[in-house]
Amino acid sequence: GEVGATSSGTLQISLLVEPSVRISALQDIAISTAAGADQRAESPACIYAHPGGRYQLSLGGSGPDQAFELHSGANQLRYQVHYDDGHGTLSAAPGMPLLGLQGADPTSANCDTTGHNGRVIVEVAEPRQQDTPAGLYTGTLTLMIAPD
């Protein structure tokens, strides 16, 4: 501004709003066994993605190279993972992102607007159960989301 009875100036204001995501409401999965059938169980998920509700998801198991494996001592049992974002179910591969997912809550990090908006589905194929020694098989499945 110039010197005088009043003076004015201008400045620029900028604010970068970074995309943000959150996953919550996951529940541990217990798979029952029944002879002669594939076994499936699932967990709900609350996915928040701001802005826009779009996200990507990567899944990794507790086996080598993030393999989807359960262990009982030295014995292992592979399983499959599927994910449903409410717009269709996709098969997951360890460490490979599922892109273009949608339907996440863009306004509430607790899914107050949408409720649970995702499902993680774990499946153990029946032939693998028949060839597997008896025991309690456990493992960990890690889900990582990112903006898309």
TORPA-4810 file (N, C-alpha, C, O; in nm, 3 decimals):
<nodes>
NODE_1_0.081_-0.116_0.000_0.000_0.000_0.000_0.087_0.125_0.000_0.209_0.118_0.014_G
NODE_2_0.022_0.237_-0.016_0.091_0.365_-0.019_0.072_0.437_0.114_-0.023_0.411_0.186_E
NODE_3_0.166_0.528_0.145_0.159_0.606_0.268_0.047_0.708_0.253_0.038_0.774_0.149_V
NODE_4_-0.037_0.723_0.355_-0.146_0.818_0.352_-0.234_0.799_0.473_-0.197_0.728_0.567_G
NODE_5_-0.351_0.861_0.473_-0.444_0.849_0.584_-0.495_0.706_0.597_-0.525_0.661_0.708_A
NODE_6_-0.504_0.634_0.488_-0.536_0.490_0.488_-0.444_0.422_0.389_-0.387_0.485_0.300_T
NODE_7_-0.432_0.295_0.405_-0.348_0.217_0.313_-0.408_0.077_0.304_-0.465_0.028_0.403_S
NODE_8_-0.398_0.013_0.193_-0.452_-0.123_0.179_-0.351_-0.209_0.104_-0.267_-0.159_0.028_S
NODE_9_-0.361_-0.335_0.127_-0.277_-0.433_0.059_-0.355_-0.562_0.043_-0.459_-0.581_0.105_G
NODE_10_-0.306_-0.648_-0.037_-0.371_-0.778_-0.059_-0.269_-0.890_-0.040_-0.149_-0.870_-0.054_T
NODE_11_-0.321_-1.004_-0.008_-0.238_-1.124_0.004_-0.318_-1.242_-0.044_-0.441_-1.239_-0.045_L
NODE_12_-0.249_-1.346_-0.084_-0.313_-1.469_-0.130_-0.320_-1.566_-0.012_-0.227_-1.574_0.068_Q
NODE_13_-0.427_-1.638_-0.002_-0.443_-1.742_0.099_-0.462_-1.874_0.025_-0.541_-1.882_-0.069_I
NODE_14_-0.391_-1.975_0.066_-0.411_-2.107_0.007_-0.416_-2.211_0.118_-0.347_-2.200_0.220_S
NODE_15_-0.497_-2.309_0.097_-0.513_-2.419_0.191_-0.520_-2.546_0.110_-0.608_-2.561_0.024_L
NODE_16_-0.429_-2.638_0.136_-0.430_-2.767_0.069_-0.499_-2.867_0.160_-0.451_-2.896_0.270_L
NODE_17_-0.612_-2.920_0.114_-0.683_-3.022_0.188_-0.641_-3.156_0.129_-0.676_-3.190_0.016_V
NODE_18_-0.565_-3.231_0.207_-0.517_-3.361_0.162_-0.630_-3.464_0.167_-0.714_-3.459_0.257_E
NODE_19_-0.633_-3.555_0.071_-0.729_-3.663_0.083_-0.700_-3.745_0.208_-0.585_-3.759_0.249_P
NODE_20_-0.804_-3.797_0.269_-0.783_-3.878_0.389_-0.876_-3.999_0.385_-0.984_-3.996_0.327_S
NODE_21_-0.829_-4.106_0.448_-0.904_-4.232_0.452_-0.895_-4.291_0.591_-0.806_-4.258_0.669_V
NODE_22_-0.989_-4.379_0.621_-0.988_-4.452_0.748_-1.064_-4.582_0.730_-1.167_-4.587_0.663_R
NODE_23_-1.012_-4.688_0.789_-1.082_-4.816_0.792_-1.105_-4.852_0.938_-1.015_-4.839_1.021_I
NODE_24_-1.226_-4.896_0.969_-1.259_-4.935_1.107_-1.372_-5.037_1.103_-1.419_-5.076_0.996_S
NODE_25_-1.415_-5.080_1.220_-1.527_-5.173_1.240_-1.498_-5.316_1.193_-1.590_-5.395_1.177_A
NODE_26_-1.370_-5.349_1.170_-1.337_-5.486_1.131_-1.360_-5.579_1.249_-1.341_-5.541_1.364_L
NODE_27_-1.402_-5.701_1.219_-1.425_-5.802_1.322_-1.345_-5.927_1.289_-1.332_-5.964_1.173_Q
NODE_28_-1.290_-5.990_1.393_-1.217_-6.115_1.372_-1.309_-6.217_1.306_-1.430_-6.217_1.328_D
NODE_29_-1.249_-6.304_1.225_-1.325_-6.403_1.149_-1.293_-6.543_1.202_-1.176_-6.579_1.215_I
NODE_30_-1.396_-6.619_1.232_-1.381_-6.760_1.270_-1.451_-6.843_1.163_-1.569_-6.821_1.134_A
NODE_31_-1.378_-6.936_1.105_-1.433_-7.019_0.998_-1.466_-7.155_1.056_-1.382_-7.218_1.120_I
NODE_32_-1.589_-7.200_1.034_-1.627_-7.333_1.080_-1.592_-7.435_0.973_-1.570_-7.399_0.857_S
NODE_33_-1.586_-7.560_1.011_-1.556_-7.664_0.913_-1.679_-7.753_0.897_-1.749_-7.785_0.993_T
NODE_34_-1.702_-7.789_0.774_-1.811_-7.882_0.742_-1.763_-7.966_0.625_-1.717_-7.912_0.524_A
NODE_35_-1.774_-8.097_0.637_-1.727_-8.186_0.532_-1.802_-8.162_0.403_-1.924_-8.144_0.403_A
NODE_36_-1.730_-8.161_0.293_-1.791_-8.156_0.162_-1.833_-8.020_0.112_-1.911_-8.011_0.017_G
NODE_37_-1.785_-7.911_0.173_-1.827_-7.780_0.125_-1.716_-7.677_0.148_-1.638_-7.686_0.244_A
NODE_38_-1.711_-7.578_0.059_-1.624_-7.464_0.083_-1.675_-7.389_0.206_-1.795_-7.388_0.233_D
NODE_39_-1.585_-7.328_0.278_-1.624_-7.253_0.397_-1.596_-7.106_0.376_-1.488_-7.068_0.331_Q
NODE_40_-1.695_-7.024_0.407_-1.683_-6.878_0.391_-1.723_-6.811_0.520_-1.813_-6.858_0.591_R
NODE_41_-1.657_-6.703_0.549_-1.694_-6.618_0.663_-1.655_-6.476_0.625_-1.575_-6.455_0.534_A
NODE_42_-1.713_-6.380_0.694_-1.687_-6.241_0.655_-1.683_-6.148_0.774_-1.726_-6.180_0.884_E
NODE_43_-1.628_-6.029_0.746_-1.622_-5.921_0.843_-1.676_-5.795_0.777_-1.645_-5.769_0.660_S
NODE_44_-1.756_-5.717_0.849_-1.794_-5.587_0.795_-1.675_-5.491_0.800_-1.576_-5.517_0.869_P
NODE_45_-1.687_-5.382_0.728_-1.585_-5.278_0.731_-1.653_-5.143_0.717_-1.752_-5.128_0.646_A
NODE_46_-1.598_-5.045_0.787_-1.639_-4.906_0.771_-1.524_-4.836_0.698_-1.412_-4.830_0.749_C
NODE_47_-1.553_-4.783_0.579_-1.452_-4.715_0.500_-1.492_-4.569_0.486_-1.602_-4.536_0.442_I
NODE_48_-1.399_-4.482_0.525_-1.415_-4.337_0.509_-1.313_-4.292_0.406_-1.196_-4.329_0.415_Y
NODE_49_-1.355_-4.214_0.308_-1.264_-4.159_0.208_-1.312_-4.020_0.169_-1.420_-4.002_0.112_A
NODE_50_-1.230_-3.921_0.201_-1.265_-3.782_0.172_-1.159_-3.724_0.080_-1.041_-3.744_0.108_H
NODE_51_-1.191_-3.656_-0.023_-1.327_-3.633_-0.073_-1.371_-3.742_-0.170_-1.288_-3.818_-0.220_P
NODE_52_-1.498_-3.750_-0.194_-1.553_-3.829_-0.303_-1.590_-3.973_-0.277_-1.665_-4.030_-0.355_G
NODE_53_-1.540_-4.035_-0.172_-1.579_-4.171_-0.142_-1.511_-4.278_-0.224_-1.553_-4.394_-0.220_G
NODE_54_-1.406_-4.244_-0.301_-1.333_-4.343_-0.381_-1.204_-4.380_-0.308_-1.142_-4.296_-0.244_R
NODE_55_-1.165_-4.508_-0.320_-1.045_-4.555_-0.251_-0.990_-4.679_-0.318_-1.054_-4.738_-0.405_Y
NODE_56_-0.871_-4.718_-0.276_-0.813_-4.845_-0.317_-0.775_-4.923_-0.193_-0.752_-4.865_-0.087_Q
NODE_57_-0.770_-5.055_-0.207_-0.748_-5.142_-0.093_-0.645_-5.248_-0.129_-0.654_-5.312_-0.234_L
NODE_58_-0.545_-5.265_-0.041_-0.447_-5.372_-0.054_-0.463_-5.464_0.065_-0.486_-5.418_0.177_S
NODE_59_-0.450_-5.595_0.041_-0.464_-5.694_0.148_-0.339_-5.780_0.151_-0.284_-5.815_0.046_L
NODE_60_-0.297_-5.816_0.271_-0.181_-5.903_0.286_-0.204_-6.001_0.399_-0.255_-5.965_0.505_G
NODE_61_-0.165_-6.125_0.375_-0.177_-6.227_0.478_-0.048_-6.242_0.556_0.049_-6.171_0.532_G
NODE_62_-0.049_-6.336_0.651_0.066_-6.355_0.739_0.162_-6.462_0.687_0.255_-6.501_0.758_S
NODE_63_0.141_-6.510_0.565_0.234_-6.606_0.505_0.349_-6.534_0.438_0.352_-6.411_0.434_G
NODE_64_0.446_-6.610_0.384_0.558_-6.549_0.312_0.508_-6.463_0.195_0.414_-6.501_0.126_P
NODE_65_0.571_-6.349_0.175_0.530_-6.255_0.069_0.383_-6.217_0.078_0.318_-6.199_-0.025_D
NODE_66_0.332_-6.204_0.198_0.194_-6.163_0.226_0.091_-6.266_0.181_-0.026_-6.232_0.161_Q
NODE_67_0.132_-6.390_0.165_0.039_-6.495_0.119_-0.076_-6.511_0.217_-0.060_-6.493_0.338_A
NODE_68_-0.191_-6.544_0.163_-0.310_-6.570_0.244_-0.298_-6.713_0.298_-0.343_-6.808_0.234_F
NODE_69_-0.237_-6.726_0.415_-0.214_-6.856_0.476_-0.248_-6.855_0.624_-0.225_-6.756_0.694_E
NODE_70_-0.303_-6.967_0.669_-0.323_-6.993_0.811_-0.221_-7.098_0.851_-0.183_-7.183_0.770_L
NODE_71_-0.177_-7.094_0.978_-0.076_-7.188_1.024_-0.119_-7.257_1.153_-0.185_-7.198_1.239_H
NODE_72_-0.080_-7.384_1.163_-0.093_-7.462_1.285_0.039_-7.536_1.299_0.059_-7.640_1.236_S
NODE_73_0.130_-7.484_1.382_0.264_-7.540_1.390_0.331_-7.526_1.255_0.335_-7.416_1.199_G
NODE_74_0.384_-7.635_1.201_0.451_-7.633_1.071_0.352_-7.650_0.955_0.390_-7.636_0.839_A
NODE_75_0.226_-7.678_0.985_0.125_-7.698_0.881_0.066_-7.565_0.837_0.053_-7.472_0.917_N
NODE_76_0.032_-7.557_0.709_-0.027_-7.435_0.654_-0.152_-7.467_0.575_-0.170_-7.578_0.524_Q
NODE_77_-0.238_-7.368_0.565_-0.363_-7.381_0.491_-0.387_-7.249_0.419_-0.400_-7.145_0.482_L
NODE_78_-0.392_-7.255_0.288_-0.416_-7.133_0.209_-0.566_-7.101_0.205_-0.651_-7.189_0.214_R
NODE_79_-0.595_-6.973_0.192_-0.733_-6.929_0.180_-0.741_-6.820_0.075_-0.640_-6.764_0.034_Y
NODE_80_-0.862_-6.790_0.032_-0.887_-6.685_-0.066_-0.956_-6.569_0.004_-1.027_-6.587_0.103_Q
NODE_81_-0.934_-6.449_-0.050_-0.997_-6.329_0.006_-1.072_-6.258_-0.106_-1.021_-6.243_-0.217_V
NODE_82_-1.194_-6.215_-0.074_-1.275_-6.135_-0.166_-1.316_-6.009_-0.091_-1.323_-6.007_0.032_H
NODE_83_-1.343_-5.903_-0.166_-1.386_-5.778_-0.104_-1.505_-5.723_-0.181_-1.506_-5.721_-0.304_Y
NODE_84_-1.605_-5.678_-0.106_-1.726_-5.620_-0.165_-1.739_-5.477_-0.116_-1.754_-5.453_0.004_D
NODE_85_-1.733_-5.382_-0.208_-1.748_-5.241_-0.173_-1.893_-5.194_-0.185_-1.921_-5.074_-0.180_D
NODE_86_-1.985_-5.289_-0.202_-2.126_-5.255_-0.220_-2.162_-5.239_-0.366_-2.279_-5.220_-0.400_G
NODE_87_-2.062_-5.246_-0.455_-2.086_-5.233_-0.598_-2.037_-5.356_-0.673_-2.025_-5.354_-0.796_H
NODE_88_-2.007_-5.462_-0.599_-1.960_-5.585_-0.661_-1.848_-5.647_-0.580_-1.775_-5.577_-0.510_G
NODE_89_-1.834_-5.777_-0.590_-1.732_-5.849_-0.516_-1.613_-5.876_-0.606_-1.627_-5.922_-0.719_T
NODE_90_-1.493_-5.847_-0.553_-1.369_-5.867_-0.627_-1.281_-5.966_-0.552_-1.282_-5.970_-0.429_L
NODE_91_-1.206_-6.048_-0.627_-1.109_-6.137_-0.567_-0.979_-6.061_-0.546_-0.937_-5.984_-0.632_S
NODE_92_-0.917_-6.083_-0.431_-0.793_-6.012_-0.397_-0.673_-6.104_-0.415_-0.683_-6.225_-0.396_A
NODE_93_-0.560_-6.045_-0.451_-0.432_-6.115_-0.454_-0.342_-6.047_-0.351_-0.348_-5.925_-0.335_A
NODE_94_-0.258_-6.123_-0.282_-0.174_-6.064_-0.178_-0.091_-5.946_-0.228_-0.016_-5.958_-0.326_P
NODE_95_-0.104_-5.832_-0.161_-0.025_-5.715_-0.191_-0.064_-5.637_-0.315_-0.005_-5.533_-0.342_G
NODE_96_-0.161_-5.685_-0.391_-0.203_-5.617_-0.514_-0.325_-5.530_-0.485_-0.427_-5.582_-0.440_M
NODE_97_-0.318_-5.400_-0.510_-0.431_-5.314_-0.476_-0.554_-5.339_-0.564_-0.543_-5.364_-0.684_P
NODE_98_-0.670_-5.331_-0.501_-0.798_-5.328_-0.572_-0.827_-5.181_-0.595_-0.847_-5.106_-0.500_L
NODE_99_-0.830_-5.139_-0.721_-0.843_-4.998_-0.756_-0.986_-4.962_-0.789_-1.067_-5.048_-0.825_L
NODE_100_-1.018_-4.832_-0.778_-1.148_-4.782_-0.820_-1.264_-4.820_-0.732_-1.378_-4.819_-0.777_G
NODE_101_-1.237_-4.854_-0.606_-1.346_-4.888_-0.515_-1.424_-4.762_-0.482_-1.369_-4.651_-0.482_L
NODE_102_-1.552_-4.778_-0.454_-1.636_-4.662_-0.427_-1.736_-4.695_-0.318_-1.745_-4.810_-0.273_Q
NODE_103_-1.810_-4.596_-0.276_-1.912_-4.617_-0.175_-1.866_-4.590_-0.034_-1.941_-4.612_0.061_G
NODE_104_-1.743_-4.540_-0.018_-1.697_-4.504_0.116_-1.772_-4.381_0.163_-1.820_-4.302_0.082_A
NODE_105_-1.782_-4.366_0.293_-1.849_-4.248_0.350_-1.756_-4.129_0.333_-1.646_-4.130_0.388_D
NODE_106_-1.797_-4.024_0.259_-1.710_-3.909_0.239_-1.725_-3.802_0.347_-1.652_-3.703_0.348_P
NODE_107_-1.821_-3.820_0.439_-1.846_-3.715_0.537_-1.826_-3.757_0.681_-1.809_-3.671_0.768_T
NODE_108_-1.826_-3.887_0.710_-1.815_-3.932_0.848_-1.709_-4.041_0.860_-1.720_-4.146_0.797_S
NODE_109_-1.607_-4.017_0.941_-1.501_-4.115_0.962_-1.551_-4.238_1.038_-1.481_-4.339_1.044_A
NODE_110_-1.671_-4.231_1.096_-1.730_-4.344_1.168_-1.845_-4.408_1.091_-1.918_-4.490_1.147_N
NODE_111_-1.862_-4.372_0.966_-1.968_-4.425_0.879_-2.107_-4.395_0.934_-2.199_-4.476_0.920_C
NODE_112_-2.122_-4.279_0.997_-2.253_-4.239_1.047_-2.353_-4.219_0.934_-2.473_-4.238_0.953_D
NODE_113_-2.304_-4.182_0.816_-2.392_-4.156_0.702_-2.430_-4.283_0.629_-2.545_-4.301_0.590_T
NODE_114_-2.332_-4.372_0.609_-2.355_-4.491_0.525_-2.371_-4.621_0.602_-2.422_-4.718_0.546_T
NODE_115_-2.328_-4.627_0.727_-2.321_-4.756_0.795_-2.205_-4.836_0.739_-2.126_-4.784_0.661_G
NODE_116_-2.194_-4.961_0.777_-2.086_-5.044_0.722_-2.102_-5.047_0.571_-2.209_-5.077_0.519_H
NODE_117_-1.995_-5.016_0.500_-2.003_-5.002_0.356_-1.904_-5.090_0.281_-1.879_-5.070_0.162_N
NODE_118_-1.847_-5.188_0.351_-1.758_-5.284_0.288_-1.769_-5.419_0.357_-1.815_-5.428_0.471_G
NODE_119_-1.728_-5.526_0.286_-1.726_-5.660_0.345_-1.600_-5.732_0.300_-1.567_-5.734_0.182_R
NODE_120_-1.530_-5.791_0.396_-1.415_-5.875_0.369_-1.461_-6.019_0.381_-1.516_-6.059_0.484_V
NODE_121_-1.441_-6.097_0.277_-1.490_-6.235_0.273_-1.370_-6.328_0.261_-1.286_-6.313_0.171_I
NODE_122_-1.362_-6.425_0.352_-1.253_-6.523_0.351_-1.314_-6.659_0.317_-1.419_-6.696_0.369_V
NODE_123_-1.245_-6.732_0.230_-1.297_-6.860_0.184_-1.186_-6.965_0.187_-1.076_-6.942_0.138_E
NODE_124_-1.218_-7.080_0.244_-1.128_-7.196_0.243_-1.194_-7.302_0.157_-1.307_-7.344_0.186_V
NODE_125_-1.125_-7.346_0.053_-1.182_-7.446_-0.038_-1.186_-7.583_0.028_-1.093_-7.621_0.098_A
NODE_126_-1.293_-7.655_0.007_-1.315_-7.786_0.069_-1.204_-7.887_0.041_-1.163_-7.955_0.135_E
NODE_127_-1.152_-7.900_-0.080_-1.046_-7.999_-0.100_-0.923_-7.973_-0.013_-0.856_-8.068_0.030_P
NODE_128_-0.891_-7.848_0.015_-0.777_-7.816_0.100_-0.803_-7.863_0.243_-0.710_-7.906_0.312_R
NODE_129_-0.926_-7.855_0.288_-0.958_-7.900_0.423_-0.935_-8.049_0.437_-0.885_-8.095_0.540_Q
NODE_130_-0.972_-8.127_0.336_-0.957_-8.272_0.343_-0.811_-8.314_0.351_-0.780_-8.415_0.415_Q
NODE_131_-0.722_-8.240_0.287_-0.580_-8.274_0.283_-0.500_-8.213_0.397_-0.378_-8.229_0.402_D
NODE_132_-0.564_-8.143_0.488_-0.496_-8.069_0.592_-0.501_-8.143_0.725_-0.609_-8.187_0.767_T
NODE_133_-0.386_-8.158_0.793_-0.386_-8.221_0.925_-0.473_-8.143_1.023_-0.488_-8.021_1.012_P
NODE_134_-0.531_-8.214_1.119_-0.616_-8.150_1.220_-0.535_-8.052_1.303_-0.415_-8.071_1.324_A
NODE_135_-0.600_-7.947_1.351_-0.536_-7.847_1.436_-0.609_-7.715_1.426_-0.697_-7.698_1.342_G
NODE_136_-0.571_-7.622_1.511_-0.626_-7.486_1.507_-0.534_-7.403_1.419_-0.417_-7.384_1.453_L
NODE_137_-0.585_-7.354_1.308_-0.509_-7.275_1.212_-0.541_-7.128_1.233_-0.659_-7.090_1.235_Y
NODE_138_-0.440_-7.046_1.247_-0.461_-6.903_1.268_-0.370_-6.823_1.176_-0.270_-6.874_1.124_T
NODE_139_-0.406_-6.699_1.156_-0.326_-6.608_1.077_-0.381_-6.468_1.089_-0.482_-6.444_1.156_G
NODE_140_-0.314_-6.376_1.025_-0.353_-6.235_1.027_-0.375_-6.187_0.886_-0.299_-6.220_0.795_T
NODE_141_-0.479_-6.109_0.867_-0.506_-6.044_0.739_-0.498_-5.893_0.763_-0.569_-5.840_0.849_L
NODE_142_-0.411_-5.827_0.687_-0.393_-5.683_0.701_-0.456_-5.612_0.583_-0.432_-5.649_0.468_T
NODE_143_-0.537_-5.510_0.610_-0.602_-5.431_0.507_-0.544_-5.290_0.511_-0.536_-5.230_0.618_L
NODE_144_-0.506_-5.238_0.396_-0.455_-5.101_0.389_-0.530_-5.027_0.279_-0.532_-5.070_0.164_M
NODE_145_-0.590_-4.915_0.316_-0.662_-4.836_0.217_-0.585_-4.707_0.189_-0.507_-4.660_0.272_I
NODE_146_-0.609_-4.653_0.072_-0.548_-4.527_0.030_-0.648_-4.454_-0.059_-0.737_-4.518_-0.116_A
NODE_147_-0.636_-4.323_-0.071_-0.725_-4.251_-0.163_-0.704_-4.301_-0.306_-0.595_-4.346_-0.341_P
NODE_148_-0.808_-4.294_-0.386_-0.797_-4.335_-0.526_-0.826_-4.218_-0.617_-0.822_-4.232_-0.739_D
</nodes>
